Amino acid sequence: MEILVDDLLWNYLSKGQRDLIEQGRYMMKNVVEDSKFTFSDYSFVVFPFAKAYEGFLKQILLDLKFIDERDYVSDHFRIGKVLSPNLVRKLGNKSVYKKICDSVGCDLSDEIWDTWKIGRNQVFHYFPHNLKSLSLQEAQDIIENILMTMDTVVKKLKIAKVKSRLVDLSELKNIQTSNQTV
């Protein structure tokens, strides 16, 4: 997926997130695709996109008030934890997975979680019993999935937020109208 400069997603991303995506594109084009060297593991190419995804998620979750400023800036906040469908009961009202489910449905929560798990956790964690090495095609597929998920999230969650604000404004207008007639 090519993100265009006038895309909703590109305009939503912070400069740091856009820089990470540009650096990832550069690596794909100038380091990987020139075929001067074949790597046994292309996980390193996924890294800037996965890092941008993490920053993007934190930003949109903050903007939607699914997390607060303290979580956003904390060195101890773990986004994978609050996105996990396995921790909904344990986290209660801190579960971002549940907040997204309640807002726009669990399909999007699942997509965000699956992208997180495949595009970050399974790529960057070291498990001695399961060394995960990515082929170039697997790395490209993960990058595509990260970008597509980001695009879907910004469209669905931002639209849901706009709709919610419109409902709130409509209710406020109805309250004001009813107060004026009393």
Beta strands, then each sheet from edge to edge (+ up, - down):
end
